[in-house]
Amino acid sequence: MIRDSHHNFGIVSIFFHWLSAGLTLFLFGLGAYLTSYGYYSPDYLEIAHLHYAMGVILFGLVCIRLLWRLTSKTPTTLVDSLPVKMGIALSKLVLYVCLFTILISGYFICTAEGQSINVFGLFQMPSIVLLENEQLNIAGLTHKYAAWGLMALVIIHAGAALVHHFFKRDRTLVRMLKPNKHSS
């Protein structure tokens, strides 16, 4: 099943979910490592440029994923409670807001002095605005706190999926792991 149905996620949604999740976790770990690694340490700039380039890739992936989500059916939730359904919708919205906040603030940090971002020699992401020191500090703090907030949401999200799988024993987690070929 390639596309989503009312009951299950298709292979495209599953692929986007896990690829963006993996890249997000990788970038968070790399960013945390960079903040503990001195600017003048060996390989700092190489690691930083990997972080920047992967951030641009994740931005593109999240945009495509969001377009896919907006143009595809959304499988119905497996819960009946209206407050829980509203919480699920709100958490998805906040996840996207955090992701875009992190990616956009990261872009502003990287291009603050007019430099472009080299994305693995494939293309350059140009700078569109120069930032003063105070603006750069705000972008840095926004990037940091949004990243930590996103990680808290990811832990809650993963925990909820595990609760559904092991305690409620429903298909919430399973349908994000493999598409069901026999559904409408």
C-alpha positions as CSV (number, residue, x, y, z in Angstrom):
1,M,0.0,0.0,0.0
2,I,1.7,3.2,-1.2
3,R,-0.9,5.8,-0.1
4,D,-2.6,6.2,3.3
5,S,-6.1,4.9,3.9
6,H,-8.6,5.7,6.5
7,H,-7.3,2.8,8.6
8,N,-3.5,2.6,7.9
9,F,-0.4,4.6,6.9
10,G,1.1,3.8,3.4
11,I,4.7,3.2,2.7
12,V,5.4,6.8,1.7
13,S,4.1,8.2,5.1
14,I,6.0,5.5,6.9
15,F,9.2,6.3,5.0
16,F,8.8,10.1,5.6
17,H,8.1,9.5,9.3
18,W,11.1,7.3,10.0
19,L,13.6,9.2,7.8
20,S,12.7,12.6,9.3
21,A,12.7,11.1,12.8
22,G,16.2,9.6,12.2
23,L,17.6,12.8,10.7
24,T,16.1,14.8,13.5
25,L,17.6,12.6,16.2
26,F,21.0,12.6,14.4
27,L,21.0,16.4,14.0
28,F,20.0,16.8,17.7
29,G,22.9,14.6,18.8
30,L,25.3,16.3,16.4
31,G,24.2,19.7,17.7
32,A,24.6,18.7,21.3
33,Y,28.0,17.3,20.5
34,L,29.0,20.6,18.7
35,T,27.9,22.7,21.7
36,S,30.3,20.7,23.9
37,Y,33.1,20.7,21.4
38,G,35.3,23.8,21.3
39,Y,35.1,26.1,18.2
40,Y,38.9,25.8,17.8
41,S,38.9,22.0,18.2
42,P,40.0,19.9,15.3
43,D,37.3,19.1,12.8
44,Y,34.8,21.5,14.4
45,L,34.0,23.3,11.2
46,E,33.7,20.1,9.2
47,I,31.2,18.7,11.7
48,A,29.4,22.1,11.9
49,H,29.0,22.1,8.1
50,L,27.6,18.6,8.1
51,H,25.1,19.8,10.7
52,Y,24.1,22.7,8.4
53,A,23.9,20.7,5.3
54,M,21.8,17.9,7.0
55,G,19.5,20.7,8.4
56,V,18.8,21.9,4.9
57,I,18.1,18.3,3.7
58,L,15.7,17.8,6.7
59,F,14.0,21.1,5.9
60,G,13.3,19.9,2.4
61,L,12.1,16.5,3.6
62,V,9.8,18.0,6.3
63,C,8.3,20.4,3.6
64,I,7.6,17.4,1.3
65,R,6.3,15.4,4.2
66,L,3.9,18.2,5.2
67,L,2.7,18.5,1.6
68,W,2.1,14.7,1.5
69,R,0.2,14.9,4.8
70,L,-2.0,17.7,3.6
71,T,-2.8,16.0,0.3
72,S,-3.3,12.5,1.6
73,K,-6.0,10.8,3.6
74,T,-5.2,10.7,7.3
75,P,-5.8,7.4,9.1
76,T,-8.3,7.8,11.9
77,T,-7.0,7.7,15.4
78,L,-7.6,4.5,17.4
79,V,-8.9,6.4,20.4
80,D,-12.5,7.5,21.1
81,S,-11.9,10.3,23.6
82,L,-12.4,13.8,22.2
83,P,-9.8,15.4,24.6
84,V,-7.3,12.7,23.6
85,K,-8.0,13.3,19.9
86,M,-7.5,17.0,20.4
87,G,-4.3,16.3,22.3
88,I,-3.0,14.2,19.4
89,A,-3.8,16.9,16.9
90,L,-2.2,19.5,19.0
91,S,0.9,17.5,19.6
92,K,1.4,16.9,15.8
93,L,1.0,20.6,15.2
94,V,3.5,21.5,17.9
95,L,6.0,18.9,16.5
96,Y,5.8,20.6,13.1
97,V,6.1,24.1,14.7
98,C,9.1,23.0,16.7
99,L,10.8,21.4,13.6
100,F,10.2,24.5,11.5
101,T,11.3,26.8,14.3
102,I,14.6,24.8,14.7
103,L,15.3,24.6,11.0
104,I,14.5,28.3,10.2
105,S,16.5,29.6,13.2
106,G,19.3,27.3,12.3
107,Y,19.3,28.7,8.8
108,F,19.5,32.2,10.2
109,I,22.4,31.3,12.5
110,C,24.4,29.7,9.7
111,T,23.8,32.5,7.2
112,A,23.8,35.5,9.7
113,E,26.9,37.1,8.3
114,G,26.0,36.6,4.6
115,Q,27.6,33.2,4.0
116,S,25.7,30.5,2.1
117,I,25.3,26.9,3.2
118,N,27.1,24.4,1.0
119,V,24.9,21.3,0.8
120,F,27.4,18.5,0.0
121,G,28.6,20.3,-3.1
122,L,25.2,19.8,-4.7
123,F,23.9,23.4,-4.3
124,Q,24.3,26.5,-2.1
125,M,21.6,27.8,0.2
126,P,22.1,31.6,0.0
127,S,21.8,34.0,2.9
128,I,18.7,36.2,2.6
129,V,19.2,38.4,5.7
130,L,22.1,39.6,7.8
131,L,21.7,39.5,11.6
132,E,23.0,41.8,14.3
133,N,24.6,40.2,17.4
134,E,21.4,40.6,19.4
135,Q,19.3,39.0,16.6
136,L,21.9,36.2,16.3
137,N,21.7,35.5,20.0
138,I,17.9,35.3,19.9
139,A,18.1,32.9,16.9
140,G,20.6,30.8,18.9
141,L,18.5,30.6,22.0
142,T,15.4,29.9,19.9
143,H,17.2,27.1,18.1
144,K,18.5,25.6,21.4
145,Y,15.2,25.7,23.4
146,A,13.1,24.6,20.5
147,A,15.4,21.6,19.9
148,W,15.2,20.6,23.6
149,G,11.4,21.1,23.5
150,L,11.2,19.0,20.4
151,M,13.1,16.2,22.1
152,A,10.7,16.3,25.1
153,L,7.8,16.0,22.6
154,V,9.6,13.1,20.8
155,I,10.0,11.3,24.1
156,I,6.3,11.8,24.9
157,H,5.3,10.7,21.3
158,A,7.5,7.6,21.5
159,G,6.2,6.8,25.0
160,A,2.6,7.1,23.9
161,A,3.2,4.8,21.0
162,L,4.7,2.2,23.3
163,V,1.8,2.6,25.8
164,H,-0.6,1.9,22.9
165,H,1.4,-1.1,21.8
166,F,2.1,-2.8,25.1
167,F,-0.8,-1.7,27.3
168,K,-3.7,-0.8,25.1
169,R,-2.7,-3.5,22.6
170,D,-3.9,-1.6,19.6
171,R,-2.4,-1.1,16.1
172,T,-1.1,2.5,16.7
173,L,2.6,1.6,16.6
174,V,2.2,-1.3,14.2
175,R,0.6,0.8,11.5
176,M,3.6,3.2,11.5
177,L,6.0,0.2,11.1
178,K,4.4,-1.6,8.2
179,P,1.6,-0.9,5.8
180,N,-1.4,-3.2,5.9
181,K,-2.1,-4.5,2.4
182,H,-5.6,-5.6,3.2
183,S,-7.3,-2.4,4.2
184,S,-9.5,0.2,2.5
